[in-house]
Amino acid sequence: MAELILSGKPNLFLLDEPTNHLDLPSKEIINNFFKEFSGTVILISHDRHILNNVCNIIWEVKGGTLNEYLGNYDDYRRSIAK
């Protein structure tokens, strides 16, 4: 199934916890793929490694408000700590 999806050259991925239940080599494949992907990736994840390596914008939904933070997860954490 993944080969079929990727062979269609998508420009958008919507992913919910894409690295759950993956071993480390599989997580690295996912990370490397999305770092090189030229389209848009919207993902929900608790995996700080993928958030730091792949994301350049973090969106936080809090109290019914959507907040945008430029950078990766570490940048987001620094922004909210201020």
Number of C-alpha atoms within 10 A of each C-alpha: 6 6 7 8 9 10 9 8 9 12 11 12 13 10 12 12 11 16 19 11 9 11 9 10 9 12 18 15 11 16 19 14 12 18 14 9 15 11 11 12 16 14 18 14 15 13 14 12 17 22 20 17 14 22 18 14 16 21 15 13 9 8 6 7 8 9 10 12 16 13 17 19 23 13 16 19 13 9 12 8 7 5
